[in-house]
Amino acid sequence: MSRRLTDEEIERQLADLTLWTREGDAIVADIEAPDFPAAIRIVAEAAEVAEEMNHHPDIDIRWRRTHWLLTTHDAGGLTQLDIEQAHRITEIARREGVTVGE
Ligand SMILES: C[C@H](O)[C@H](O)[C@H]1CNC2=NC(N)=NC(=O)C2=N1
């Protein structure tokens, strides 16, 4: 799982990740929750996923807006772990009332 992905693999998989965009060796997302407690619940649930995966996002929390950055430090770039975690964070956000495109 920790092999760096090619540009083509990244682009192909980002097509299914509506909240996320590429930023160099990372993918980023801005998630606006209905309110501050919901934003914190998203962060807390994502923290459980991060521990389970041993893969941890950078998270900036400002009121109900959170900014997420995923990259694989050990690989010095994007791996399938980042893609998998982006999907899981997206589902957590959807469950907490965030509108996520199809
Ligand atoms: C020692 C520990 O397993 C590693 O440092 C893990 C922890 N969480 C991590 N998170 C991220 N985003 N990238 C990593 O390479 C990484 N490595």
The ligand as an ORCA input file, in Angstrom:
! r2SCAN-3c Opt
* xyz 0 1
  C       5.965      5.211     12.807
  C       4.580      5.402     12.212
  O       4.048      4.162     11.853
  C       4.693      6.230     10.934
  O       5.323      7.453     11.237
  C       3.315      6.509     10.296
  C       2.401      7.332     11.180
  N       1.401      8.098     10.435
  C       1.639      8.510      9.171
  N       0.815      9.387      8.559
  C       1.084      9.853      7.329
  N       0.269     10.758      6.751
  N       2.161      9.430      6.660
  C       3.036      8.536      7.145
  O       4.003      8.157      6.482
  C       2.789      8.013      8.476
  N       3.596      7.127      9.036
*
